[in-house]
Structures are given as structure tokens and as C-alpha cells.
Amino acid sequence: MQQSSPTPWVEAVVLALTRAGATPSAVEPETTESGGWSIDWEGQSRGTPLWFTVYGHPSVPTVEVRISDWVFAPVALEQAEEFLFKALSGDAVLRRGVAGLGSWRLEVTVGGQLIVNSDREGSGKPDSEWEIQLLRKDH
């Protein structure tokens, strides 16, 4: 199902932010140069600074989500709220990747499906407060 409007995505983002107790919980979509849209958020989640951007386009039914340099694509509308909620609330797994496929993996399970980052900007050991909290979790 194609989503020509960012409205349902905005609703999913706001629900995830609200459920996670993240502040601020307001977001507004912006039009991109390519005719698509983006939803940017920067704030606090679990007392930790964090940012994410959701990129969409009217011709594509899924989005790309970037969370603090971690890139996830494709993410479907029916996954978006739970995916963001789990990432914001720390219900994600950060681990060393498989040799040859990248040095780190960020995994979020949504509805029994494992969503793994498709890319990561930057390199080296994760060092943001959010990443360090994920590394400290027992799994």
C-alpha cells in the first residue's frame, strides 16, 4: 500500500514518542528537494540525547529511518511505531557484526521480524550515550 502523504507516518512517530516518554513529542513533516518528505526529531529519550529522521516519498510505500547515524531501510508503516518505540526505549540490541558485513549491528524486533540496520554513517566503536546504554544491556 503506497502512502502518498506523510500524515500516517507522523501519527506513528508521535505515538512512538509518546509511548517512550520522549521529549519533545511534537513533529512536523518537511518537503525534500526530491519531492518526498522527512520527519526530524531531536530530544531526550530515557534521559539520553537522541535524534532520528524518517525519509519518505509518495512513490514508495516504505521509508528510511536514520537513528543517530544508524540507517534502516525499508521500514513499513505497520512497523514504524513499534520500531521507533523500541529503539527509543532501549529495546534494541547492539552487537558486533558478522565479519565482512560491517563491524556493528543494531537490531530491533518488531512483530517477530528482525529489523537490522542496512548501513551506518561513521565507523569505529559506538560511543553516543544511547549506544553505550544499549551495549550495557544484558542480552
C-alpha positions as a Markdown table, in Angstrom:
| # | Residue | x | y | z |
|---|---|---|---|---|
| 1 | Met | 0.0 | 0.0 | 0.0 |
| 2 | Gln | 1.5 | 3.3 | -1.0 |
| 3 | Gln | 1.4 | 6.2 | 1.4 |
| 4 | Ser | 1.4 | 9.4 | -0.7 |
| 5 | Ser | 1.1 | 11.6 | 2.4 |
| 6 | Pro | 3.3 | 11.8 | 5.4 |
| 7 | Thr | 0.3 | 12.1 | 7.7 |
| 8 | Pro | 0.1 | 8.4 | 8.8 |
| 9 | Trp | 3.9 | 8.4 | 9.3 |
| 10 | Val | 3.6 | 11.5 | 11.5 |
| 11 | Glu | 0.9 | 9.8 | 13.6 |
| 12 | Ala | 3.1 | 6.7 | 14.0 |
| 13 | Val | 6.1 | 8.8 | 15.1 |
| 14 | Val | 4.1 | 10.8 | 17.6 |
| 15 | Leu | 2.6 | 7.6 | 19.1 |
| 16 | Ala | 6.1 | 6.1 | 19.4 |
| 17 | Leu | 7.5 | 9.3 | 21.1 |
| 18 | Thr | 4.5 | 9.5 | 23.5 |
| 19 | Arg | 4.8 | 5.8 | 24.4 |
| 20 | Ala | 8.5 | 6.1 | 25.0 |
| 21 | Gly | 8.1 | 9.2 | 27.2 |
| 22 | Ala | 10.4 | 11.1 | 24.8 |
| 23 | Thr | 10.5 | 14.9 | 24.8 |
| 24 | Pro | 9.5 | 16.8 | 22.8 |
| 25 | Ser | 6.8 | 14.7 | 21.3 |
| 26 | Ala | 5.8 | 17.1 | 18.5 |
| 27 | Val | 6.9 | 16.7 | 14.9 |
| 28 | Glu | 6.2 | 18.3 | 11.6 |
| 29 | Pro | 7.0 | 16.9 | 8.2 |
| 30 | Glu | 9.1 | 18.9 | 5.8 |
| 31 | Thr | 9.2 | 18.6 | 2.0 |
| 32 | Thr | 12.5 | 17.4 | 0.5 |
| 33 | Glu | 14.1 | 18.6 | -2.8 |
| 34 | Ser | 13.3 | 15.3 | -4.4 |
| 35 | Gly | 9.5 | 15.7 | -3.8 |
| 36 | Gly | 9.5 | 13.5 | -0.8 |
| 37 | Trp | 9.2 | 14.4 | 2.8 |
| 38 | Ser | 11.1 | 14.0 | 6.1 |
| 39 | Ile | 10.2 | 13.9 | 9.7 |
| 40 | Asp | 13.0 | 15.1 | 12.0 |
| 41 | Trp | 13.1 | 14.7 | 15.8 |
| 42 | Glu | 15.8 | 15.6 | 18.3 |
| 43 | Gly | 15.3 | 15.4 | 22.0 |
| 44 | Gln | 15.7 | 13.2 | 25.1 |
| 45 | Ser | 14.7 | 9.6 | 25.5 |
| 46 | Arg | 15.4 | 7.8 | 28.8 |
| 47 | Gly | 17.4 | 10.9 | 29.8 |
| 48 | Thr | 19.7 | 10.4 | 26.8 |
| 49 | Pro | 20.1 | 12.8 | 23.8 |
| 50 | Leu | 18.9 | 11.1 | 20.6 |
| 51 | Trp | 17.8 | 12.1 | 17.1 |
| 52 | Phe | 16.1 | 10.4 | 14.2 |
| 53 | Thr | 14.9 | 11.2 | 10.8 |
| 54 | Val | 12.2 | 9.4 | 8.8 |
| 55 | Tyr | 12.5 | 9.9 | 5.0 |
| 56 | Gly | 9.6 | 9.0 | 2.6 |
| 57 | His | 8.5 | 9.6 | -0.9 |
| 58 | Pro | 5.0 | 9.4 | -2.4 |
| 59 | Ser | 6.1 | 6.8 | -4.9 |
| 60 | Val | 7.5 | 4.4 | -2.3 |
| 61 | Pro | 5.4 | 2.5 | 0.3 |
| 62 | Thr | 8.2 | 2.2 | 2.9 |
| 63 | Val | 10.6 | 4.7 | 4.5 |
| 64 | Glu | 14.2 | 5.0 | 5.5 |
| 65 | Val | 14.8 | 5.7 | 9.2 |
| 66 | Arg | 18.1 | 7.1 | 10.5 |
| 67 | Ile | 18.6 | 6.9 | 14.2 |
| 68 | Ser | 21.9 | 8.5 | 15.4 |
| 69 | Asp | 23.8 | 7.5 | 12.3 |
| 70 | Trp | 22.2 | 4.1 | 12.0 |
| 71 | Val | 20.3 | 3.6 | 8.8 |
| 72 | Phe | 17.3 | 1.3 | 8.5 |
| 73 | Ala | 15.5 | 0.7 | 5.2 |
| 74 | Pro | 13.0 | -0.3 | 4.3 |
| 75 | Val | 10.6 | 0.2 | 7.2 |
| 76 | Ala | 6.9 | -0.3 | 6.6 |
| 77 | Leu | 4.1 | 1.8 | 8.0 |
| 78 | Glu | 2.8 | -1.1 | 10.1 |
| 79 | Gln | 6.3 | -1.4 | 11.7 |
| 80 | Ala | 7.1 | 2.2 | 12.2 |
| 81 | Glu | 5.5 | 3.0 | 15.6 |
| 82 | Glu | 6.8 | -0.2 | 17.3 |
| 83 | Phe | 10.2 | 0.1 | 15.7 |
| 84 | Leu | 10.7 | 3.7 | 16.9 |
| 85 | Phe | 9.2 | 3.0 | 20.3 |
| 86 | Lys | 11.6 | 0.0 | 20.8 |
| 87 | Ala | 14.6 | 2.0 | 19.6 |
| 88 | Leu | 13.7 | 5.0 | 21.8 |
| 89 | Ser | 13.0 | 2.9 | 24.9 |
| 90 | Gly | 16.2 | 0.8 | 24.6 |
| 91 | Asp | 14.5 | -2.4 | 23.5 |
| 92 | Ala | 17.2 | -2.9 | 20.8 |
| 93 | Val | 20.3 | -5.0 | 20.5 |
| 94 | Leu | 23.7 | -3.5 | 19.6 |
| 95 | Arg | 26.4 | -6.1 | 18.8 |
| 96 | Arg | 29.4 | -6.8 | 16.8 |
| 97 | Gly | 28.6 | -7.6 | 13.2 |
| 98 | Val | 29.5 | -10.6 | 11.2 |
| 99 | Ala | 32.9 | -10.5 | 9.6 |
| 100 | Gly | 32.8 | -8.8 | 6.2 |
| 101 | Leu | 29.3 | -7.3 | 6.8 |
| 102 | Gly | 30.2 | -4.4 | 9.0 |
| 103 | Ser | 31.7 | -4.1 | 12.4 |
| 104 | Trp | 28.5 | -3.3 | 14.3 |
| 105 | Arg | 24.8 | -4.3 | 14.0 |
| 106 | Leu | 21.8 | -2.6 | 15.6 |
| 107 | Glu | 18.8 | -5.0 | 15.8 |
| 108 | Val | 15.1 | -4.2 | 16.6 |
| 109 | Thr | 12.5 | -7.0 | 16.7 |
| 110 | Val | 9.0 | -5.9 | 15.5 |
| 111 | Gly | 6.2 | -8.3 | 15.3 |
| 112 | Gly | 8.5 | -11.2 | 15.3 |
| 113 | Gln | 10.5 | -9.8 | 12.4 |
| 114 | Leu | 14.1 | -8.7 | 13.0 |
| 115 | Ile | 14.9 | -5.3 | 11.5 |
| 116 | Val | 18.7 | -4.8 | 11.2 |
| 117 | Asn | 20.5 | -1.6 | 10.1 |
| 118 | Ser | 21.2 | -1.5 | 6.4 |
| 119 | Asp | 24.1 | 1.0 | 6.9 |
| 120 | Arg | 25.9 | 3.1 | 9.5 |
| 121 | Glu | 27.4 | 6.5 | 8.9 |
| 122 | Gly | 30.7 | 6.8 | 10.6 |
| 123 | Ser | 32.8 | 4.0 | 11.8 |
| 124 | Gly | 34.5 | 2.8 | 15.0 |
| 125 | Lys | 33.1 | 1.7 | 18.2 |
| 126 | Pro | 29.7 | 3.1 | 19.1 |
| 127 | Asp | 30.2 | 6.0 | 21.5 |
| 128 | Ser | 27.0 | 8.0 | 21.9 |
| 129 | Glu | 25.2 | 7.8 | 25.3 |
| 130 | Trp | 22.3 | 6.0 | 23.6 |
| 131 | Glu | 24.7 | 3.4 | 22.1 |
| 132 | Ile | 26.6 | 2.9 | 25.3 |
| 133 | Gln | 23.3 | 2.2 | 27.2 |
| 134 | Leu | 22.4 | -0.4 | 24.5 |
| 135 | Leu | 25.9 | -2.0 | 24.9 |
| 136 | Arg | 25.5 | -2.2 | 28.7 |
| 137 | Lys | 22.2 | -4.2 | 28.5 |
| 138 | Asp | 22.3 | -7.9 | 29.3 |
| 139 | His | 21.1 | -10.0 | 26.4 |
